[in-house]
Amino acid sequence: MFHEVVDGRGDGPHVDADEPTAPELLAAFEAMVSDAAASVDADRLVDEVGLSEADANAVHDGDVAALSLADGAAVLTAANPDRDADAMVAEVRDHLLMGMATAVLDVDAIAAKIDADLTGQEVQQALEGRTAMTLGQLAEILAVIERRKP
């Protein structure tokens, strides 16, 4: 679902696919997750989704930059049980990897172009799911990939 904000397939906010910026993507992610969280009780976000109370409050306040991709997907699933959080995360990773191939980008090139303090190896680990990727990092990585696609 997160990658769909640039290709217009999903419900919710959309970002210009020609020149997406990380702040625009993050704002779209914030709107999507906050809207979903608004329909779910904060206690349920803590008890069922597994967010900390601080993260649950931040999500309700629209601050999702530090929220992990997996937690963001879990919030969307809590609001819409027809979606599977693990499948959403896998779709995002697939989209990023396919986008890298299309844009002819490697992880070192992405690391050099993002503001997040990540090395190429850390970008690769985040893309592969070996380390958590925040929605803020996702916005930055996705913006670089989408701008470089032909």
C-alpha positions in Angstrom: 0.0 0.0 0.0 2.8 2.5 0.8 4.3 2.2 -2.7 0.9 2.8 -4.2 0.9 6.5 -3.3 3.1 7.1 -6.4 1.4 4.8 -8.9 -2.2 5.8 -8.1 -3.5 2.2 -7.6 -4.4 2.4 -3.9 -6.9 4.4 -1.9 -5.8 7.5 -0.1 -3.3 10.2 -0.9 -1.4 10.2 -4.1 1.9 11.9 -5.0 3.1 13.1 -8.4 5.0 10.1 -9.8 7.2 12.2 -12.0 9.0 14.1 -9.2 8.1 12.7 -5.8 10.0 14.1 -2.9 10.6 12.4 0.4 8.6 15.0 2.4 5.6 14.5 0.0 5.8 10.8 0.3 6.1 10.9 4.1 3.1 13.3 4.3 1.1 10.7 2.2 2.2 7.9 4.5 1.3 10.0 7.6 -2.2 10.7 6.2 -2.7 7.0 5.3 -1.6 5.7 8.7 -3.2 8.4 10.8 -6.5 7.9 9.0 -6.3 4.2 9.7 -5.3 4.8 13.3 -8.2 7.1 13.8 -10.6 4.2 13.2 -8.7 2.0 15.8 -8.7 2.6 19.5 -5.3 3.5 20.9 -5.5 0.6 23.4 -6.1 -1.8 20.5 -3.0 -0.4 18.8 -1.0 -1.3 21.9 -2.6 -4.6 22.8 -3.3 -6.2 19.4 -0.9 -4.4 17.0 2.0 -4.3 19.5 2.9 -0.6 19.3 4.3 1.1 22.4 2.0 3.7 24.0 4.3 6.4 22.7 4.2 5.0 19.1 0.4 4.7 19.3 0.0 8.3 20.5 2.5 9.5 17.8 0.5 7.6 15.1 -2.8 9.2 16.3 -1.0 12.6 16.2 0.2 12.0 12.6 3.9 11.5 13.4 4.9 8.3 11.7 8.4 9.1 10.4 10.0 6.9 13.1 7.4 4.1 12.8 8.7 1.0 11.2 7.3 -0.2 7.9 6.1 -3.4 9.6 4.3 -1.4 12.3 2.8 1.0 9.8 1.5 -2.0 7.8 0.1 -3.5 11.1 -1.8 -0.3 11.8 -3.3 -0.4 8.3 -4.3 -4.0 8.8 -5.9 -3.2 12.2 -8.2 -0.7 10.4 -8.8 -3.0 7.4 -8.5 -6.7 8.3 -8.9 -7.7 4.6 -5.2 -6.6 4.1 -2.3 -8.7 5.4 0.5 -6.7 7.0 3.2 -9.2 6.0 2.0 -9.2 2.4 2.0 -5.3 2.4 5.6 -5.3 3.6 6.6 -7.9 1.0 4.9 -5.8 -1.7 6.8 -2.7 -0.7 10.1 -4.5 -0.7 9.3 -6.1 -4.1 8.4 -2.7 -5.5 11.6 -1.1 -4.2 13.8 -3.9 -5.6 12.0 -3.8 -9.0 12.3 -0.1 -9.0 16.0 -0.2 -8.4 16.4 -2.6 -11.3 14.3 -0.3 -13.6 16.2 2.8 -12.5 19.6 1.1 -12.6 20.4 2.0 -9.0 22.4 0.1 -6.5 22.3 0.4 -2.7 25.4 2.6 -2.6 23.9 5.1 -5.1 20.7 5.3 -3.0 22.6 5.7 0.3 24.5 8.6 -1.3 21.3 10.4 -2.3 19.2 10.1 0.8 19.3 12.3 3.9 19.0 9.3 6.3 22.3 8.4 7.8 22.5 4.9 6.2 25.3 3.2 4.4 24.8 1.1 1.3 25.0 -2.0 3.4 22.3 -0.7 5.8 20.1 0.3 2.9 20.4 -3.3 1.5 19.6 -4.8 4.9 16.5 -2.6 5.2 15.4 -3.5 1.7 15.9 -7.2 2.5 14.1 -7.0 5.8 17.2 -7.9 7.9 16.8 -4.6 9.7 13.8 -2.4 10.4 13.1 0.4 7.9 11.2 3.4 9.2 8.5 5.1 7.1 10.8 8.1 7.0 13.6 6.0 5.5 11.1 4.4 3.1 10.0 7.8 1.9 13.5 8.8 1.1 14.5 5.6 -0.6 11.2 5.5 -2.6 11.7 9.1 -3.7 15.2 8.4 -5.1 14.0 5.3 -6.9 10.9 6.9 -8.4 12.7 10.0 -9.6 15.3 7.9 -11.4 12.9 5.6 -13.2 12.7 6.2 -17.0 
